[in-house]
């Protein structure tokens, strides 16, 4: 049976609209921000960090895994370009407003770096050591990712991951 294209279009969109009308689309998708002030990748990373802080390690890992394929490859490519060109990474600690703007422009690397940190630390907390080692390695690769500490300075998830990874291989 062949459907007219307009009917086929409605059959495809109707479930999407009813799903969205129930409010499920925005609330159930960790890859989409509900906050107009926060982009999707940031909301994803912040959500994962919140779950980690709440010691919901499996949920944190699942959140990272749920959206990683959306942002991870592009962030990895950006990091690779920086490595290949021999460029230096942004500073850590307190930085000038100019340097902060520069760090903020790398939001995707920053968000992915934080998400990888959350996954590695969560796996470590769950004593999944071999998986944690792999995740620490992925996190360490994102050397230029930075995370803002509410106390007013930037830290490097990659440097932190490297210190935990060293503990596991020593």
HELIX and SHEET records of a PDB file:
HELIX    1   1 UNK A    5  UNK A   21  1                                  17    
HELIX    2   2 UNK A   24  UNK A   28  1                                   5    
HELIX    3   3 UNK A   40  UNK A   53  1                                  14    
HELIX    4   4 UNK A   57  UNK A   85  1                                  29    
HELIX    5   5 UNK A   97  UNK A  105  1                                   9    
HELIX    6   6 UNK A  107  UNK A  125  1                                  19    
HELIX    7   7 UNK A  129  UNK A  141  1                                  13    
HELIX    8   8 UNK A  157  UNK A  169  1                                  13    
SHEET    1   A 2 UNK A 147  UNK A 149  0                                        
SHEET    2   A 2 UNK A 153  UNK A 155 -1                                        
END                                                                             
